[in-house]
Amino acid sequence: MIEVKNLTKHFGDKKAVDDISFTVNDNEVLGFLGPNGAGKSTTMNMLTGYIGATSGEIKIGGVDILQNPIEAKKKIGYLPEQPPLYPEMTVKEYLTFVAELKGIKDIKKEIKAAAEKVGLCDVMSRRIGNLSKGYKQRTGFGAALLGDPEVLILDEPTVGLDPKQIKDIRSLIRSLGKSHTVILSSHILPEINAVSDRILVINNGKIAAEDTPQNLSKTNSGDKVKRMIMKIDGEAEKIEEVLDSLDGVTYEKLEGEGEYELNIAGASSDTGKKIFFAFAKAELAILEQREEELSLEDIFLELTKEKGDNK
């Protein structure tokens, strides 16, 4: 449904997006992650046709957005982080206005369907300027759904919502993913993990990782990553001397005596053996050793950390 090939964007001398390529399949929810300044928002703006690319290709449902922008945009429903609302309009007036811009024929039916999906039915006659931030966000979401577009691009869709509203919107996104192609950008990592079929991480304008949430914990620039909790019998100085000698291992001292958290980059099936023999050689007994699954937050921080950052 969405095809991106060799996409690049320059702002003067700065290369905001650097030759990235990816696809999003029909009825798939893609979680799109990246730190501030990574090129995430620039990429989303190019996908929607809001800004042009310096080079590369974007196809929405087989239609090139650069060569045929009107036809491509008909397939897209876009919710920016700050929806372009008119505070003097009522919700109904605004949705009617957007539906007319989209050329929708049965406006009344489309507005009713969108309002029901995002929970706007009780505020249709209220002025947008008097709504809470959460209802303003819902109004923007409703506008994106008008016309039942094949592709939904959602930038921080749950900003300003209360916990119940967030849960409802997440359920809606999962439901929409069964019949739409969805790109979801959010700084709330559990949200991305909860609703995404696949996650793409961008950093410094390049794709840092792309995989399912389940597999992403095993990937770090192509290397397997492990987190290990160990309890070792011995003096801290001697224990840390061994840990410092292990390639690809960073560690943190925990509160318990002799307890350490190890993060191991480039881990393989014999990594555990190497650690065991390193401590055995130093005549230090391993009292406890267990692996823990990395959280999406851990993975994100690892993938986007700057060179020379040992954290």
LUMMI-579551 format. One line per 8 residues: number of its first residue (from 1); their letters; for each residue y, x, z of C-alpha. Coordinates in Angstrom, 1 decimal, always signed. Example, Ala and Ser with C-alpha at 12.3 -4.5 7.8 and 13.67 -1.06 7.14 Angstrom:
1	AS	-4.5:+12.3:+7.8 ~ -1.1:+13.7:+7.1
This chain:
1	MIEVKNLT	+0.0:+0.0:+0.0 ~ +2.4:+2.8:+0.9 ~ +2.2:+6.1:-1.0 ~ +4.5:+9.1:-0.1 ~ +4.2:+12.3:-2.2 ~ +6.1:+15.5:-1.6 ~ +9.0:+13.7:+0.0 ~ +12.0:+16.0:+0.8
9	KHFGDKKA	+15.5:+15.3:+2.1 ~ +18.4:+17.7:+2.4 ~ +21.6:+17.1:+4.3 ~ +23.7:+20.0:+3.0 ~ +21.9:+23.2:+4.0 ~ +19.6:+21.4:+6.5 ~ +16.2:+20.2:+5.3 ~ +15.6:+17.1:+7.4
17	VDDISFTV	+12.3:+16.2:+5.7 ~ +10.2:+19.0:+4.2 ~ +7.7:+18.1:+1.4 ~ +5.6:+15.5:+3.3 ~ +2.8:+13.4:+1.8 ~ +0.9:+10.5:+3.4 ~ -0.5:+7.0:+2.6 ~ -0.7:+3.8:+4.6
25	NDNEVLGF	-3.5:+1.5:+3.6 ~ -3.5:-2.3:+3.3 ~ -3.7:-4.1:+6.7 ~ -3.3:-0.9:+8.6 ~ -0.9:-0.1:+11.6 ~ +0.4:+3.4:+11.4 ~ +2.1:+4.8:+14.5 ~ +4.9:+7.1:+13.6
33	LGPNGAGK	+5.9:+9.7:+16.2 ~ +8.4:+12.5:+16.4 ~ +10.9:+14.0:+18.8 ~ +14.6:+13.5:+18.2 ~ +15.8:+15.4:+15.1 ~ +12.2:+15.7:+13.7 ~ +12.9:+13.8:+10.5 ~ +11.3:+10.5:+11.6
41	STTMNMLT	+14.3:+8.2:+11.2 ~ +15.3:+9.9:+8.0 ~ +11.8:+9.3:+6.6 ~ +11.9:+5.6:+7.6 ~ +15.3:+5.2:+6.0 ~ +13.9:+6.6:+2.8 ~ +10.9:+4.3:+3.0 ~ +13.1:+1.3:+3.2
49	GYIGATSG	+15.4:+2.5:+0.4 ~ +18.4:+2.8:+2.8 ~ +18.9:+6.4:+1.7 ~ +17.6:+8.2:-1.3 ~ +15.3:+11.2:-1.3 ~ +16.3:+14.7:-2.5 ~ +12.9:+14.9:-4.2 ~ +9.5:+13.3:-4.0
57	EIKIGGVD	+8.0:+9.9:-4.6 ~ +7.7:+6.6:-2.6 ~ +5.6:+3.7:-3.8 ~ +5.4:+0.3:-2.0 ~ +2.5:-1.7:-3.3 ~ +2.5:+0.5:-6.4 ~ +6.3:+0.0:-7.1 ~ +8.4:+3.1:-7.0
65	ILQNPIEA	+11.3:+2.5:-4.6 ~ +13.5:+5.0:-6.4 ~ +13.0:+3.7:-9.9 ~ +12.7:+0.0:-9.1 ~ +14.4:-0.5:-5.6 ~ +14.9:-4.3:-5.8 ~ +11.2:-5.1:-6.5 ~ +10.0:-2.6:-3.9
73	KKKIGYLP	+12.3:-3.9:-1.2 ~ +11.1:-7.4:-1.8 ~ +7.8:-6.2:-0.3 ~ +9.4:-4.8:+2.9 ~ +10.4:-6.4:+6.2 ~ +12.5:-3.9:+8.1 ~ +13.5:-3.9:+11.8 ~ +15.9:-1.1:+12.6
81	EQPPLYPE	+16.3:+0.1:+16.2 ~ +19.7:-1.7:+16.2 ~ +19.3:-4.8:+14.1 ~ +22.5:-5.7:+12.0 ~ +23.2:-9.0:+13.8 ~ +26.4:-11.1:+13.6 ~ +27.4:-12.1:+17.1 ~ +29.5:-15.1:+16.0
89	MTVKEYLT	+26.5:-16.7:+14.3 ~ +23.8:-18.8:+15.9 ~ +20.2:-17.6:+15.6 ~ +19.5:-20.4:+13.1 ~ +22.6:-19.5:+11.0 ~ +21.7:-15.9:+11.0 ~ +18.1:-16.4:+9.9 ~ +19.3:-18.9:+7.3
97	FVAELKGI	+21.7:-16.3:+6.0 ~ +19.0:-13.6:+5.8 ~ +16.6:-16.0:+4.1 ~ +19.2:-16.8:+1.5 ~ +19.8:-13.1:+0.8 ~ +16.0:-12.7:+0.4 ~ +15.9:-15.5:-2.1 ~ +13.4:-17.5:-0.1
105	KDIKKEIK	+12.8:-21.0:-1.5 ~ +11.5:-23.0:+1.5 ~ +14.0:-21.7:+4.0 ~ +13.4:-24.3:+6.7 ~ +9.6:-23.6:+6.7 ~ +10.0:-19.8:+6.7 ~ +12.5:-19.9:+9.6 ~ +10.3:-22.1:+11.7
113	AAAEKVGL	+7.3:-19.8:+11.1 ~ +9.2:-16.7:+12.0 ~ +10.8:-18.3:+15.1 ~ +7.5:-19.4:+16.4 ~ +6.0:-16.0:+16.0 ~ +8.6:-14.1:+17.9 ~ +9.6:-16.8:+20.4 ~ +13.0:-17.9:+19.2
121	CDVMSRRI	+12.5:-21.6:+19.2 ~ +14.4:-22.3:+22.4 ~ +17.5:-20.3:+21.4 ~ +18.0:-21.3:+17.7 ~ +21.3:-23.1:+18.4 ~ +22.8:-20.3:+20.6 ~ +25.3:-17.7:+19.4 ~ +23.7:-14.3:+19.0
129	GNLSKGYK	+26.6:-12.7:+20.9 ~ +25.6:-14.6:+24.0 ~ +21.9:-13.7:+23.9 ~ +20.2:-11.1:+26.1 ~ +19.3:-7.8:+24.5 ~ +15.7:-8.9:+24.3 ~ +16.5:-12.0:+22.4 ~ +18.7:-10.1:+20.1
137	QRTGFGAA	+15.8:-7.8:+19.3 ~ +13.6:-10.8:+18.7 ~ +16.2:-12.2:+16.3 ~ +16.0:-9.0:+14.3 ~ +12.2:-9.1:+14.3 ~ +12.3:-12.7:+13.1 ~ +14.6:-11.7:+10.2 ~ +12.2:-8.9:+9.2
145	LLGDPEVL	+9.3:-11.5:+9.1 ~ +11.1:-13.9:+6.8 ~ +9.4:-14.2:+3.4 ~ +6.1:-12.9:+4.9 ~ +6.6:-9.4:+3.4 ~ +3.5:-7.3:+2.7 ~ +4.9:-4.2:+4.5 ~ +6.6:-4.2:+7.9
153	ILDEPTVG	+8.6:-1.2:+9.1 ~ +9.4:-1.5:+12.7 ~ +11.7:+1.0:+14.5 ~ +11.5:+0.6:+18.3 ~ +10.6:-3.1:+18.2 ~ +10.3:-3.6:+22.0 ~ +13.6:-2.0:+23.0 ~ +15.2:-4.1:+25.7
161	LDPKQIKD	+12.3:-6.5:+26.2 ~ +10.8:-7.3:+29.6 ~ +7.1:-6.5:+30.3 ~ +5.8:-9.9:+29.3 ~ +7.9:-9.8:+26.1 ~ +6.6:-6.3:+25.3 ~ +3.0:-7.6:+25.8 ~ +3.7:-10.5:+23.5
169	IRSLIRSL	+5.3:-8.3:+20.8 ~ +2.4:-5.9:+20.9 ~ -0.1:-8.7:+20.5 ~ +2.0:-9.9:+17.5 ~ +2.0:-6.5:+15.9 ~ -1.8:-6.3:+16.3 ~ -2.1:-9.7:+14.7 ~ +0.3:-8.9:+11.9
177	GKSHTVIL	-1.7:-5.7:+11.2 ~ -4.7:-7.9:+10.1 ~ -2.7:-9.2:+7.1 ~ +0.2:-6.7:+6.7 ~ +0.7:-3.0:+6.3 ~ +2.8:-1.9:+9.4 ~ +4.6:+1.3:+10.2 ~ +5.6:+1.4:+13.9
185	SSHILPEI	+8.0:+3.9:+15.4 ~ +8.3:+4.0:+19.1 ~ +9.1:+6.4:+22.0 ~ +6.8:+4.5:+24.2 ~ +3.6:+6.4:+23.6 ~ +1.2:+3.9:+25.3 ~ +2.6:+1.3:+22.9 ~ +1.7:+3.4:+19.9
193	NAVSDRIL	-1.7:+4.1:+21.3 ~ -2.3:+0.4:+22.0 ~ -1.6:-1.0:+18.6 ~ -2.1:+1.8:+16.0 ~ -5.1:+2.3:+13.8 ~ -3.8:+5.7:+12.9 ~ -1.0:+8.0:+14.2 ~ +1.2:+10.4:+12.3
201	VINNGKIA	+3.3:+13.0:+14.1 ~ +6.3:+14.6:+12.4 ~ +8.0:+17.7:+13.8 ~ +10.7:+19.9:+12.2 ~ +10.5:+17.8:+9.0 ~ +6.8:+18.5:+8.5 ~ +3.6:+16.5:+9.4 ~ +2.2:+18.1:+12.6
209	AEDTPQNL	-0.8:+15.8:+12.9 ~ -2.4:+12.7:+11.4 ~ -5.5:+11.0:+12.7 ~ -6.8:+8.0:+14.6 ~ -5.8:+7.8:+18.3 ~ -9.4:+8.6:+19.3 ~ -9.6:+11.7:+17.1 ~ -6.1:+13.0:+17.7
217	SKTNSGDK	-7.0:+14.3:+21.1 ~ -9.4:+16.7:+19.4 ~ -6.8:+18.0:+17.0 ~ -4.0:+20.5:+17.4 ~ -3.0:+22.0:+14.0 ~ -6.7:+22.0:+13.2 ~ -7.9:+23.4:+16.5 ~ -9.9:+21.5:+19.1
225	VKRMIMKI	-8.0:+21.2:+22.4 ~ -9.6:+20.7:+25.9 ~ -8.3:+20.1:+29.3 ~ -10.4:+21.3:+32.1 ~ -10.2:+21.0:+35.9 ~ -11.8:+23.8:+37.8 ~ -12.3:+24.7:+41.5 ~ -13.0:+28.4:+42.0
233	DGEAEKIE	-13.9:+30.2:+45.2 ~ -11.7:+33.2:+45.6 ~ -8.2:+34.6:+46.1 ~ -5.6:+33.0:+43.9 ~ -4.4:+36.4:+42.6 ~ -7.9:+37.3:+41.5 ~ -8.5:+33.9:+40.0 ~ -5.3:+34.0:+38.0
241	EVLDSLDG	-6.0:+37.5:+36.8 ~ -9.2:+36.1:+35.1 ~ -7.3:+33.1:+33.7 ~ -4.6:+35.4:+32.3 ~ -7.3:+37.3:+30.4 ~ -8.6:+34.3:+28.6 ~ -7.3:+33.8:+25.0 ~ -5.8:+30.4:+24.3
249	VTYEKLEG	-5.8:+29.3:+27.9 ~ -2.7:+28.1:+29.8 ~ -3.1:+26.9:+33.4 ~ -1.4:+25.2:+36.3 ~ -2.2:+25.6:+40.0 ~ -3.1:+22.3:+41.6 ~ -2.6:+21.3:+45.2 ~ -6.2:+21.8:+46.3
257	EGEYELNI	-7.4:+25.2:+47.3 ~ -8.7:+27.1:+44.3 ~ -8.0:+24.2:+42.0 ~ -6.6:+24.7:+38.5 ~ -5.8:+22.7:+35.4 ~ -6.6:+24.5:+32.2 ~ -5.4:+23.6:+28.7 ~ -7.5:+25.4:+26.1
265	AGASSDTG	-6.3:+25.7:+22.5 ~ -8.8:+26.5:+19.8 ~ -11.7:+25.4:+22.1 ~ -15.2:+25.6:+20.7 ~ -18.7:+24.7:+21.9 ~ -19.1:+28.1:+23.6 ~ -15.7:+28.1:+25.3 ~ -17.2:+26.9:+28.6
273	KKIFFAFA	-19.7:+29.8:+28.5 ~ -17.0:+32.4:+28.0 ~ -15.0:+31.0:+31.0 ~ -18.2:+31.0:+33.1 ~ -19.1:+34.6:+32.3 ~ -15.5:+35.7:+32.8 ~ -15.5:+34.4:+36.4 ~ -19.1:+35.6:+37.0
281	KAELAILE	-18.1:+39.1:+35.9 ~ -15.2:+39.0:+38.4 ~ -17.7:+37.8:+41.1 ~ -15.9:+34.5:+41.5 ~ -18.0:+31.3:+42.0 ~ -17.1:+28.2:+40.1 ~ -17.5:+25.3:+42.6 ~ -16.5:+22.5:+40.2
289	QREEELSL	-15.7:+22.2:+36.5 ~ -15.0:+19.0:+34.5 ~ -13.3:+18.1:+31.2 ~ -10.6:+15.5:+31.0 ~ -9.4:+13.7:+27.9 ~ -5.9:+14.5:+26.8 ~ -3.4:+11.7:+26.8 ~ -1.3:+10.9:+23.8
297	EDIFLELT	+1.7:+12.2:+25.7 ~ +0.0:+15.5:+26.3 ~ -1.0:+15.7:+22.6 ~ +2.5:+14.8:+21.5 ~ +4.1:+17.5:+23.7 ~ +1.6:+20.1:+22.5 ~ +2.2:+19.3:+18.8 ~ +6.0:+19.2:+19.0
305	KEKGDNK	+6.7:+22.1:+21.4 ~ +8.9:+24.9:+20.1 ~ +7.5:+28.3:+19.4 ~ +7.6:+30.5:+22.5 ~ +7.4:+27.4:+24.8 ~ +4.5:+28.1:+27.1 ~ +4.6:+24.7:+28.7
